[in-house]
Amino acid sequence: MITSSTVFGHDCDPAEYADIDPVRLLSMWIPAPGAAPPPLMALATVAEDGYPRARHVLLSEYRDGAVRFHTDATSAKVAELRATPRAAVTVAWPEIGRQVSVCGDISSSEPQHDRTVYARRGRYLQLLAWLNTPEVAALDPERRHATWARFDAEHPQLEPPPNWLGFSLEPRELTFWRGDPLGPSQRTRYRRTDDRWTVEVLPG
């Protein structure tokens, strides 16, 4: 039986990987909200010119089988997600030799969930959601810092701004990478076909 302590371990027989539920495995790799700082992940979208665009965003949480993140509604990535509601994300933990890449379909999250996630964010990130605007960015550093300090003092409690949106990425493909200090690294790729997952064990 594959358990959380042996899954993708170096003594694991690749033939056993077909018995692993990749959605459950992803929940074992991604920390629960509050258990650790939200990990940074690379988010790739398809731009209007057909070329991919990548940037880093915070992974809000992994819930109900979907990777969730939040961003500014006025950003280029939101326009790209609305035009082509598909994306890929990658999260890496180099200190323990792990990486997972997920690609799939995008949908909007619920407003109540957005408020819950916003309340978990630290004060700096809550302020940033309100003040990371073109108008503030155009100010010189002294005025920018003064605007930040004034807004912080005037708003001890904050709700998410209207332009703070959440998205869910429902996986269609998951690729788990494990490093091995004693030998070659290895990738295991799961692809959803109809109502089942197919698995391939690949070189790292």
N, C-alpha and C positions, 0 to 999 in steps of 0.2 A: 504493500500500500504506500502511495506517495503522500508524505505529510509536509507541513510547512518547513520542517527542519531538513528534509532530504530533497525537496523538489529542486530540480536542476542542479543537484549536488554533483560533484565530480565522480561519485560512485553510482550515479543513477543510470540505469540502462535506458538508452534512447527509445527503445521499443515501448517503454512504459509511459512516454510523454502523451500518447494518444488518450490515456485515461485521465489526463489533467483537464479541468475546466479552466480555460484561460481567463475568463471573467472573474472567477474566484481567485485565481492566482494573482491577478492585477490588484485585487483588494488586499492581498497579503503584502505586496510590494509597496503600495502607496500608503503612507501613514494616515490614520484617521484624523479628522479635524481636531486640533488642539493637542494632539500627541507629539507633534513636532512642527517647526515652522513650515508653512506651505512651500513645497518645492517649486523651483523655477523650471519651466519647460519651454522648449522651442515649439512655436506654433507656425505651421506653414499653410498658406492659403494660395489661391490662384487669382492673380491680378487680371485686370481687364485686357492687358496686352498678351495674356496667355502664359506669361512667365510666373514661376512661383515666387512668393515673398515669404521670408522667415523673420521672426523676432521672438523675444522671450516674454512670457507672461507668467503670472503666478497660477499654479494649479489650485483652484478653490477647494475642490474635493472630488473624490470618486464615490458616486452614490447611484444606486439602482442601475448598475451596469454601465454608467456613462461617466466620462471625464468632463468635469465642469470648470469653467473659467469665466472671468468677468473683465470687462474692458469699457472704454469710452465709445459711446454710440457714434461720435463724430469722427472716429479714427478710420484710416484707410482699410484696416483689416475687417471692420464691420461691414463696410460697403462690399468688400470682396466676399465675405461670408454670405451676405444677402444675395449677391449675384450668383454665386456658386456655393451652395451650402454643403461643402465637403472640405475636410481639412485633415492634417496630420500633425501629431504632437510627438515629441521625444523628451523623456525624462532620464537623466543620468545620475548615478551615484558612483562616481569614480573611486571613492575611498573604499568601497566594498566590491567593486568590479561588477556593477550592474547597469543595464540600460534597457529601457523598454520604449518601443515606438508603436503608436496607435494611429490608424487612419480609419475614417468612417464618415458618417453623415451628421450634419449640424442641425440643431433645433434650438429655439429660445427657451430659457428656463423661466420658472414662475416668479412673479414679483415678490411673493412672500419668501421664497427661497433666497432671492437676491438680498433682501433685508437681513436675513439670518446670517448670510455670509459676510455682509458688510459689517455687522455688529461684531464679528469675530476678528476683523482686521484691526491692526494696531492703529494708534492715533495718527501717526505719520501717513499711513496709506489712506485712512479716511479723509484726511485733509487733502491729500494729493488728488483724490477723486474729484474734489470740488475745484481745486486751484490749478490743475494741469491743463490750462487753456491757452489758446494762441495769444490772448490779451496779456496774460500774466507772463508768458514766455517772452514777449516782446519788451518787457521792462528791463531796465538795467539791474544788476544784482542788488543794489541797495534798496531800490523801490520794490523789487520782487520779494526780498526778505521782509520788508516792512508790511507789505500786503499780506504775506503769509502769517506774520505774528498778529496782525490786527484781526484777521479772520479767525485765527485760533482762539484769541481772547474773547471774541464776540460770540462764539459758537461752542460752548462747553459740551453740548450734546448734538450729535449729527445723525441725520438719516441719509441714506444714499441719494446722491443727486439724480435728477431725472434722466440724465444721459448715461447712467451707469447700468450696463446691461450684462446679463449672464447668458452663457451658451452651454449646451450639452453636446458632447461628441460621443455618438453611439458607435462602438467599434465594429468594423467589418474585417479588420486585419490587425493582429497584435504580434509583434516580434520581440521576444525576450532574449537579451544577450547576457551571457555570464562569462566573465574572465576566469582564467585558471592560472595561478602562479606556477603550477607544475607542468603545464602543457598548453596546447592550443585553446583559444577561446571558442565559444560555440553559440550559435543562434538557433532559436526554435520559433518557427513562424506558424501562427494559427490563422486560418481564413474561414470566414463564415460562408457556407453554401446552403441555401434554404434554411433549415432549422438545425444544422449541425456544423461542427468545426472540423476542418481538415488540418493536418499537422505535417510540417516538414522540419527535419533537423538539418541544419546548414552549418558550413564552416563559419568561423567567427570573422 
